Amino acid sequence: MDYFKRIQCAIEFIELNLREDLKIAEIASQACFSAFHFQRVFQAISGFTVQQYIRRRRLSEAAEQLKQSNQKVLDIAIEYQYNSQEAFTRAFEKNFGITPGKYRNGDIEFPAQSKINFLDYQKNTMGDLDVNKPVILQLETVKIVGYEYKTNLNNEQHYKEIPGFYGHFGANEYFMFIPNKIAPGMSYGVACRFEDNGAFSFVVGEAVEKESKELAEGFIYMEIPAGKYAEFDASGSDGRVQNIRDFIYGTWLPNSNFERREGPDFEITDVMNSSYPDHLSMKVYIPIE
């Protein structure tokens, strides 16, 4: 169950297929992960997305080819999965600050993206295992009614948007639209409906006694499955939960004896004992096996 070796297998696959049309699901399968979970772990460990890594590697290899060969710029662009010379030039200039033509004809050097070695990350993270040690719990099914928001892992869009989801939910008093509540004041934030491209739903709501036949527009009913969960205390100032999630996926899970199983992860905020943004009483739950 070595996360780092598994991800390195995916890296080797990327390297062998840089000139091909790479699909996230196919890359993730090399590491025996779902596409969504692979992207989340990769980003938490490395600090950048899978797509960013592939783009930087392609541009770095293309840059070397510009210097070492007489191939036309268009041919190199197409070889590295760009549909046109213009698209390649824009990407190259955005990444390196210079056009392909000027780079080929000049003496400018810049740091290229080398092949990443995830085993190096393993060495760097081993010392963090005692941080925020979780409680392992067996939970029963939780019925949830909440408002569904859409977000994405790409460019850490979810970290930018999720605090706003809570603000929107509270400002519009959406908690008043939830019937059959069993724990008023305990707000759930549930990450679910994961897609291969990094998109997912974030549902803000509360636990309920039973499913309701009629819900207000934008609200959904869902169930958090029973099973084993790792509970992390994320209490603190606004933004701490982001650091906790990065720690979970970038350090704790890869170095633990657990595997993340399928299903949503979620957070619970004790609203009555929280004061935004200085102190949030919050816990994060990750499904494990």
Summary of the structure (lengths in Angstrom):
residues: 289
radius of gyration: 22.2
end to end distance: 11.7
largest distance: 70.6
contacts: 840
relative contact order: 0.14
helix: 44%
strand: 22%
